[in-house]
Amino acid sequence: MIDISLLICTRNRRDSLSATLESVARGVAWGGADRLELILVDNGSTDGTAGMIRRWATDRNFTIRLLFEPHPGLSRARNMALAAARGRIIAMTDDDCVLHPDYFQALAAAFAGISAPAIIGGRILLGDPGDLPVTVKLEDHPMTADPDGFPGGFVMGANLAFSAEVRAMVGPFDERFGAGAPFRAAEDTDFLFRAQAAGIPVLYDPRFVVDHHHGRRHEPEAVALLAGYGFGDGALYAKHLWSDRRIGRWLRDDIRNLRLRFTGPVPAIRHFHAFRLRHVLAGFVAYARVAITSRRPSARRPSSA
């Protein structure tokens, strides 16, 4: 039986993916991944990614499966990988991350004491000191998410794992969310949100670590990223508004936070909570418009009489 299925989705990042794959090989050599399958989904790359993967995969001592999803969308690609995974632990990282050498040992240790379905996120460090300090997770101690708290940012898709049973209990990623999709982001937050609703604990374990080489060095890039996060969260609020009581409380919290002075990780955003709320509301409205449009009856067809 496969112990760990590691899922990596990629699109036109041949060079950074090469570093990711080398880190996987180092982790296997370090130990802790005796029954590993690496599932790679090429999400319509045009930069020679598939050829690079085939060359790299030659004579590896673990299972490598290369899948193709021509239609762009991170959630779409992740769902293809998720459906193919056979491991008792399903882990995900991104194509701009580098695994620490003891990643697989630490991942197995994190799940060793878990007897029920669980989601565990790992530590995410800044891979390049020249990059802005966004999309990182720095806490050095274990944590458990409050089931009533907003799960966004508690753990992240760049270093996320869960027991195989979670897949059946939560279902696939919502393909309307995430990079390359209409609602831009929050595909991992939506997954966590649905897991919490199903009674699955969401945990953080700092032992399994990746370095994130996200490449954002200029403030406008980070501002656009954070705007997308807010937009995705707003769409998520709208999606679950009538089915989960937590949404109303989170919206009220976002409004109350306007009183706080906080610039966030990017100095260019002078009032972070106002910035976030603006984009949350934009995402909320965008989702609502799509939902309303999809429910409208189609135009009446002409009579055939």
Wavefront OBJ file of the C-alpha trace (Angstrom):
o trace
v 0.000 0.000 0.000
v 1.130 3.535 -0.741
v 1.923 5.451 2.444
v 2.170 8.985 1.060
v 0.757 10.511 -2.116
v 2.419 13.864 -2.814
v 0.421 16.031 -5.243
v 2.053 18.826 -7.238
v 0.222 20.825 -9.903
v 2.217 22.976 -12.288
v 1.805 25.384 -15.166
v 4.739 26.986 -16.994
v 7.154 26.902 -14.055
v 9.697 24.464 -15.403
v 12.680 25.981 -13.601
v 11.113 26.337 -10.157
v 9.479 22.915 -10.519
v 12.905 21.434 -11.194
v 14.062 22.665 -7.773
v 10.893 21.262 -6.184
v 11.496 17.858 -7.735
v 15.130 17.768 -6.637
v 13.959 18.462 -3.088
v 11.538 15.522 -3.348
v 14.423 13.266 -4.379
v 16.519 14.506 -1.451
v 13.640 13.840 0.915
v 13.261 10.291 -0.352
v 17.010 9.705 0.065
v 16.816 11.104 3.620
v 14.184 8.518 4.534
v 10.583 8.234 5.639
v 9.080 7.781 2.168
v 9.482 4.067 1.499
v 6.092 3.824 -0.208
v 5.727 7.186 -1.914
v 3.861 8.097 -5.058
v 4.492 11.486 -6.619
v 1.551 12.689 -8.720
v 2.336 15.587 -11.042
v -0.393 17.362 -12.988
v 0.767 19.449 -15.940
v -1.957 22.072 -16.200
v -1.435 23.073 -19.829
v 2.244 24.087 -19.709
v 3.896 25.319 -22.915
v 7.458 25.702 -21.612
v 8.713 22.129 -21.878
v 7.611 21.119 -18.398
v 6.481 17.634 -19.414
v 9.798 16.842 -21.089
v 11.746 18.065 -18.059
v 9.651 15.851 -15.767
v 10.205 12.797 -17.961
v 13.949 13.324 -17.963
v 14.027 13.883 -14.215
v 11.866 10.827 -13.526
v 14.247 8.390 -15.206
v 15.464 5.646 -12.841
v 13.842 7.022 -9.683
v 13.147 4.449 -6.988
v 9.605 5.622 -6.241
v 6.385 5.850 -8.222
v 5.931 8.935 -10.390
v 2.693 9.591 -12.241
v 2.473 12.427 -14.752
v -1.067 13.527 -15.601
v -2.285 16.192 -18.027
v -5.117 18.679 -17.505
v -5.193 21.064 -20.474
v -7.824 23.426 -19.052
v -6.272 25.992 -16.677
v -7.274 26.111 -13.032
v -5.436 25.048 -9.903
v -8.494 23.431 -8.327
v -9.230 21.535 -11.531
v -5.668 20.208 -11.601
v -5.734 19.348 -7.898
v -8.950 17.407 -8.346
v -7.347 15.313 -11.062
v -4.427 14.546 -8.748
v -6.729 13.941 -5.793
v -8.795 11.408 -7.717
v -5.649 9.488 -8.657
v -4.062 9.406 -5.186
v -3.759 6.012 -3.467
v -1.859 6.908 -0.290
v -3.141 6.716 3.255
v -1.719 10.255 3.622
v -2.393 12.745 0.823
v -0.039 15.727 0.826
v 0.155 18.794 -1.399
v 2.773 21.386 -2.159
v 3.284 23.986 -4.878
v 5.656 24.098 -7.821
v 7.583 27.012 -6.300
v 8.267 25.274 -2.976
v 11.325 23.320 -1.830
v 10.843 20.528 0.697
v 13.215 20.315 3.645
v 15.244 17.078 3.579
v 13.357 15.510 6.516
v 9.946 16.447 5.087
v 8.667 12.887 4.614
v 9.918 11.679 7.992
v 8.316 14.646 9.717
v 5.067 14.261 7.763
v 4.783 10.599 8.752
v 5.502 11.530 12.380
v 2.775 14.182 12.322
v 0.184 11.552 11.359
v 1.586 8.754 13.520
v -0.560 9.648 16.506
v -3.698 10.477 14.494
v -6.333 7.739 14.574
v -9.231 9.631 12.986
v -9.546 11.688 9.790
v -7.606 14.944 10.108
v -6.100 17.767 8.089
v -2.615 18.936 9.066
v -0.796 21.937 7.637
v 2.945 22.346 7.877
v 5.378 25.220 8.214
v 6.077 27.505 5.230
v 9.242 29.579 5.308
v 10.327 32.344 2.965
v 12.580 30.704 0.414
v 14.350 33.845 -0.770
v 15.056 36.762 1.589
v 14.556 39.115 -1.351
v 10.881 38.129 -1.609
v 8.190 39.932 0.362
v 7.023 38.147 3.550
v 3.695 36.891 2.207
v 2.311 33.347 1.810
v 4.400 32.073 4.719
v 3.489 30.246 7.931
v 6.113 30.820 10.600
v 4.727 29.534 13.904
v 7.068 27.049 15.585
v 4.537 25.254 17.814
v 1.594 22.892 17.162
v -1.868 24.417 17.008
v -5.473 23.333 16.545
v -7.887 25.527 14.623
v -10.960 26.796 16.426
v -13.887 25.000 14.704
v -15.825 28.273 14.867
v -12.930 30.416 13.650
v -12.189 31.415 10.080
v -9.729 28.799 8.712
v -8.179 31.009 6.021
v -4.448 31.358 6.643
v -4.406 28.956 9.590
v -2.856 26.410 7.234
v -2.193 26.807 3.501
v -2.342 24.731 0.356
v 1.384 25.137 -0.256
v 2.037 22.676 2.586
v -1.098 20.725 3.400
v -1.823 17.063 4.102
v -4.768 14.959 5.186
v -5.699 11.365 5.834
v -7.245 9.619 2.842
v -10.687 9.419 4.466
v -10.964 13.208 4.304
v -11.264 13.070 0.525
v -14.542 11.143 0.672
v -15.896 13.176 3.575
v -15.189 16.632 2.124
v -15.315 16.033 -1.610
v -13.255 17.729 -4.338
v -12.003 21.281 -4.480
v -14.540 23.772 -5.805
v -13.219 24.531 -9.282
v -14.722 28.014 -9.269
v -12.121 29.002 -6.664
v -8.330 29.246 -6.824
v -5.741 30.437 -9.303
v -7.035 30.468 -12.864
v -10.687 30.384 -11.776
v -13.330 33.133 -11.550
v -13.007 33.649 -7.796
v -9.176 33.752 -7.871
v -8.337 32.232 -4.473
v -9.733 30.529 -1.329
v -9.945 27.024 -2.808
v -7.996 25.675 0.164
v -10.029 27.773 2.628
v -13.278 26.430 1.156
v -11.918 22.873 1.519
v -10.991 23.528 5.160
v -14.348 25.189 5.806
v -16.241 22.151 4.533
v -13.964 19.844 6.536
v -14.725 21.729 9.734
v -18.455 21.503 8.994
v -17.981 17.720 8.707
v -16.328 17.613 12.132
v -12.789 17.063 10.827
v -10.097 18.754 12.939
v -7.693 21.152 11.248
v -4.230 21.064 12.834
v -0.879 22.766 12.370
v 2.405 20.919 12.850
v 5.658 22.846 12.316
v 7.777 19.731 11.866
v 7.248 19.235 8.128
v 8.566 22.296 6.348
v 8.816 23.806 2.873
v 10.581 26.923 1.658
v 8.337 29.054 -0.545
v 10.096 30.788 -3.445
v 7.067 32.813 -4.518
v 9.081 35.501 -6.326
v 7.010 38.542 -5.346
v 9.505 41.332 -4.661
v 7.486 44.435 -5.479
v 4.614 45.759 -3.405
v 2.066 45.925 -6.267
v 2.478 42.160 -6.722
v 1.741 41.515 -3.054
v -1.167 43.980 -3.084
v -2.721 42.109 -6.020
v -2.223 38.789 -4.216
v -3.891 40.015 -1.015
v -6.727 41.570 -3.006
v -7.313 38.175 -4.595
v -7.365 36.513 -1.197
v -10.033 38.941 0.008
v -12.050 38.486 -3.185
v -11.946 34.702 -2.829
v -12.946 34.891 0.828
v -15.902 37.102 -0.070
v -17.068 34.602 -2.676
v -16.733 31.859 -0.070
v -18.889 33.902 2.334
v -21.571 34.197 -0.319
v -21.397 30.499 -1.178
v -22.042 29.400 2.395
v -24.104 32.354 3.657
v -27.401 30.493 4.011
v -25.964 27.159 5.090
v -23.534 28.058 7.886
v -24.077 30.405 10.818
v -20.354 31.220 11.039
v -20.470 33.427 7.946
v -22.507 36.192 9.553
v -20.147 36.341 12.512
v -17.077 36.534 10.282
v -18.617 39.356 8.286
v -19.360 41.231 11.482
v -15.773 40.639 12.612
v -14.480 42.070 9.340
v -16.571 45.184 9.909
v -15.523 45.552 13.559
v -11.872 45.217 12.554
v -12.152 48.526 10.703
v -11.487 50.192 14.063
v -8.044 48.577 14.272
v -4.935 50.189 12.832
v -3.017 47.477 11.032
v -0.996 47.796 7.833
v -0.522 44.063 7.288
v 2.505 42.592 5.547
v 2.684 45.288 2.845
v 3.314 48.916 3.890
v 1.583 50.143 0.724
v -1.712 48.998 2.276
v -2.162 51.688 4.902
v -5.423 50.374 6.367
v -5.391 46.620 5.880
v -8.815 45.822 7.320
v -10.528 48.395 5.103
v -8.582 47.020 2.134
v -9.636 43.470 2.974
v -13.294 44.329 3.542
v -13.480 46.147 0.208
v -12.286 43.076 -1.667
v -14.367 40.685 0.449
v -17.489 42.625 -0.529
v -16.431 42.619 -4.194
v -16.047 38.835 -4.107
v -19.351 38.447 -2.278
v -21.178 40.475 -4.917
v -19.443 38.646 -7.778
v -20.494 35.254 -6.416
v -24.039 36.460 -5.788
v -24.335 37.747 -9.353
v -23.196 34.424 -10.777
v -25.592 32.533 -8.508
v -28.536 34.741 -9.460
v -27.745 34.525 -13.171
v -27.473 30.738 -13.051
v -30.946 30.485 -11.464
v -32.741 32.639 -14.027
v -35.037 30.664 -16.303
v -33.845 30.449 -19.857
v -35.548 32.599 -22.445
v -38.883 31.177 -23.520
v -38.524 29.065 -26.617
v -40.791 29.854 -29.581
v -43.792 27.607 -29.894
v -43.442 24.714 -32.330
v -47.179 24.700 -33.019
l 1 2 3 4 5 6 7 8 9 10 11 12 13 14 15 16 17 18 19 20 21 22 23 24 25 26 27 28 29 30 31 32 33 34 35 36 37 38 39 40 41 42 43 44 45 46 47 48 49 50 51 52 53 54 55 56 57 58 59 60 61 62 63 64 65 66 67 68 69 70 71 72 73 74 75 76 77 78 79 80 81 82 83 84 85 86 87 88 89 90 91 92 93 94 95 96 97 98 99 100 101 102 103 104 105 106 107 108 109 110 111 112 113 114 115 116 117 118 119 120 121 122 123 124 125 126 127 128 129 130 131 132 133 134 135 136 137 138 139 140 141 142 143 144 145 146 147 148 149 150 151 152 153 154 155 156 157 158 159 160 161 162 163 164 165 166 167 168 169 170 171 172 173 174 175 176 177 178 179 180 181 182 183 184 185 186 187 188 189 190 191 192 193 194 195 196 197 198 199 200 201 202 203 204 205 206 207 208 209 210 211 212 213 214 215 216 217 218 219 220 221 222 223 224 225 226 227 228 229 230 231 232 233 234 235 236 237 238 239 240 241 242 243 244 245 246 247 248 249 250 251 252 253 254 255 256 257 258 259 260 261 262 263 264 265 266 267 268 269 270 271 272 273 274 275 276 277 278 279 280 281 282 283 284 285 286 287 288 289 290 291 292 293 294 295 296 297 298 299 300 301 302 303 304 305
